[in-house]
Amino acid sequence: MLSKSEKIFSLIFCTIVIIELITGASQNYSSWHYISKPAIVISLLVFFWMKSKHIESKLRSLVGLALVGSLAGDILLMFVDQSPNYFLFGLVAFLIAHIMYVFAFLKHRNKTIKPFGFIIILLLYATMLFYFLKDGLNDMLIPVIIYMLVILSMSTAAFLRRGRVNKLSFILVFLGALFFMLSDSILALNKFYSPLTHANFSIMITYAIAQYLIVLGVLKLAKTSR
């Protein structure tokens, strides 16, 4: 399943994630946290760019921009304790990242799929999540609703790749989209509903898995289409 370079990268990536989980475990972040957190996406961006030269240029650029947007969001959210504005700016950065992923995934949309059942499941999930969040959103109500709609669109776009790409690429990207949705859900519950036990760990591990699976899934698609 994994090539030699992918195995080596996976080992490096896991090491970076473990360092981030350790350094970000407490509220009093060590200086390593400010290196390890952005290093997660930086490593993915470098690896993707090195291994995706044969990918169709627009798809490559969209995924690259999604990773850059994610990196910007990661950096901004590290400073949210200094000003609440950093959370909003981080939200916008991740919103852009999700939109880039939507466009990237839709490049392989299977137009024969009717996603209504899947969309209903997503809307039920979003409604349940919103029920817990609504009383704590206040001025963030509209931004959060917009963000929720976009990430649901990202998951739907990943689902719509089914049958148009090889099975491995579909599964990896689709699972990555779901993990991304889960990570953002935990973050939202922790911020707007009630502090969760080991929230930083849960958010970061699901986020790292999400980005890793999406990048690997896109690269697996490329390898079957040379």
C-alpha positions in Angstrom: 0.0 0.0 0.0 2.8 2.4 1.0 5.8 3.1 -1.1 9.3 3.3 0.5 9.2 7.1 0.5 5.7 7.1 1.9 6.8 4.8 4.7 9.7 7.0 5.6 7.5 10.1 5.5 4.9 8.4 7.6 7.5 7.7 10.3 8.7 11.3 10.2 5.1 12.6 10.3 4.1 10.4 13.2 7.2 11.6 15.1 6.2 15.3 14.5 2.6 14.5 15.6 3.8 12.8 18.8 6.0 15.7 19.7 3.1 18.1 19.2 0.8 15.9 21.3 3.3 16.0 24.1 4.2 19.6 23.9 0.6 20.8 23.4 -0.8 18.6 26.2 -0.7 21.3 28.9 -2.0 24.8 28.9 1.5 26.2 29.4 2.8 25.4 26.0 6.6 24.9 25.6 8.5 26.6 22.8 8.5 23.3 20.9 4.7 23.6 20.5 5.2 26.6 18.3 7.4 24.6 16.0 5.8 21.1 16.1 2.2 22.3 15.4 2.9 24.1 12.1 5.4 21.4 11.2 2.6 18.9 10.9 1.1 20.6 7.8 4.5 22.0 6.6 5.7 18.4 6.4 2.6 17.3 4.4 2.9 20.3 2.1 6.6 19.6 1.3 6.0 15.9 0.8 2.9 16.5 -1.3 4.7 19.1 -3.5 7.7 16.8 -4.0 5.6 13.8 -4.9 2.8 15.4 -7.0 4.7 16.9 -9.9 2.9 14.6 -12.3 -0.6 15.5 -11.0 -2.8 17.7 -13.1 -1.7 21.2 -12.3 -5.0 22.6 -11.2 -5.7 19.7 -8.8 -2.1 20.0 -7.4 -2.6 23.8 -6.9 -5.9 23.4 -5.1 -4.6 20.8 -2.7 -1.5 22.9 -2.1 -3.6 26.0 -1.4 -5.8 23.9 1.0 -2.6 23.0 2.9 -1.4 26.5 3.0 -4.8 27.7 4.3 -4.6 25.0 6.9 -1.1 26.1 7.9 -2.3 29.7 8.3 -5.2 28.5 10.4 -2.9 26.5 12.6 -0.6 29.4 13.2 -3.4 31.8 14.0 -5.1 29.5 16.4 -1.9 29.2 18.4 -2.3 32.8 19.5 -6.0 32.8 20.2 -5.3 33.4 23.9 -3.8 36.8 23.0 -6.9 38.0 21.2 -10.3 36.4 20.3 -9.8 37.9 16.8 -7.2 35.2 16.1 -9.9 32.6 16.4 -12.0 34.3 13.7 -9.0 34.8 11.4 -8.1 31.1 11.9 -11.7 30.1 11.1 -11.5 32.1 7.9 -8.2 30.4 7.0 -9.6 27.0 7.5 -12.8 28.0 5.6 -10.6 28.8 2.6 -8.8 25.5 3.0 -12.0 23.6 3.0 -13.2 25.5 -0.1 -10.0 24.5 -1.9 -10.6 20.9 -0.9 -14.2 21.1 -2.2 -13.0 22.3 -5.6 -10.2 19.7 -5.6 -12.6 16.8 -4.8 -15.2 17.9 -7.3 -12.7 17.6 -10.1 -13.4 13.9 -9.9 -17.1 14.1 -9.1 -19.2 11.1 -10.2 -22.3 12.8 -11.7 -24.3 9.5 -11.5 -24.3 9.5 -7.7 -27.3 11.0 -5.9 -25.9 12.1 -2.5 -29.3 13.0 -0.9 -29.1 10.1 1.6 -25.6 11.1 2.6 -26.5 14.7 2.8 -29.5 13.9 5.1 -27.1 12.0 7.5 -24.7 15.0 7.5 -27.5 17.5 8.2 -28.8 15.4 11.0 -25.3 15.3 12.5 -24.9 19.0 12.0 -28.3 19.7 13.6 -27.4 17.7 16.7 -24.1 19.4 16.9 -25.7 22.9 16.5 -28.2 22.0 19.3 -25.2 21.8 21.7 -23.4 24.9 20.3 -26.2 27.4 19.8 -26.3 28.9 23.3 -22.6 29.6 23.4 -22.1 31.0 19.9 -23.3 34.6 20.4 -21.5 36.8 17.9 -19.9 33.8 16.2 -23.3 32.4 15.2 -23.2 33.3 11.5 -19.5 32.5 11.0 -19.9 29.1 12.6 -23.0 28.3 10.5 -21.2 29.2 7.3 -18.2 27.1 8.4 -20.4 24.1 9.2 -22.0 24.3 5.8 -18.7 24.5 4.0 -17.2 21.5 5.9 -20.3 19.5 5.2 -19.8 20.4 1.5 -16.2 19.2 1.7 -17.4 15.8 3.1 -20.0 15.6 0.4 -17.5 16.4 -2.3 -15.3 13.6 -1.0 -18.2 11.2 -1.1 -19.0 12.2 -4.7 -15.6 10.9 -5.8 -16.9 7.3 -5.4 -16.7 5.4 -8.6 -14.7 8.0 -10.4 -11.3 7.3 -8.7 -9.6 4.1 -7.6 -11.0 2.5 -4.5 -7.9 3.3 -2.3 -7.9 6.9 -3.2 -11.6 7.3 -2.5 -11.4 5.6 0.9 -8.4 7.6 2.1 -9.8 10.9 1.0 -13.3 10.2 2.3 -12.0 9.0 5.7 -9.8 12.1 5.8 -12.8 14.4 5.2 -14.8 12.6 8.0 -11.9 12.9 10.4 -11.6 16.6 9.6 -15.3 17.0 10.4 -14.8 15.2 13.6 -11.8 17.3 14.6 -13.7 20.5 14.0 -16.7 19.2 15.9 -14.6 18.5 19.0 -13.0 21.9 18.7 -16.4 23.6 18.5 -17.8 21.7 21.4 -14.8 22.4 23.5 -14.9 26.2 22.7 -18.7 26.9 22.6 -20.3 24.2 24.7 -18.2 22.9 27.5 -14.4 22.2 28.0 -13.7 18.6 27.1 -11.3 16.2 28.8 -8.1 15.9 26.8 -9.6 18.2 24.1 -6.2 19.3 22.7 -5.2 15.7 22.2 -8.4 14.7 20.5 -8.5 17.7 18.2 -4.9 17.4 17.1 -4.8 13.6 16.6 -8.0 13.6 14.5 -6.8 16.7 12.6 -3.4 15.1 11.8 -5.0 11.9 10.6 -7.4 13.9 8.4 -4.8 15.9 6.6 -2.5 12.8 6.3 -5.3 10.7 4.8 -6.4 13.4 2.3 -2.8 14.0 1.1 -2.0 10.3 0.8 -5.4 9.7 -1.0 -4.7 12.3 -3.6 -1.2 11.0 -4.2 -2.6 7.4 -4.6 -5.0 8.7 -7.2 -2.0 10.3 -9.1 -0.1 7.1 -9.0 -2.8 5.2 -10.8 -3.2 7.9 -13.5 0.3 8.3 -14.8 
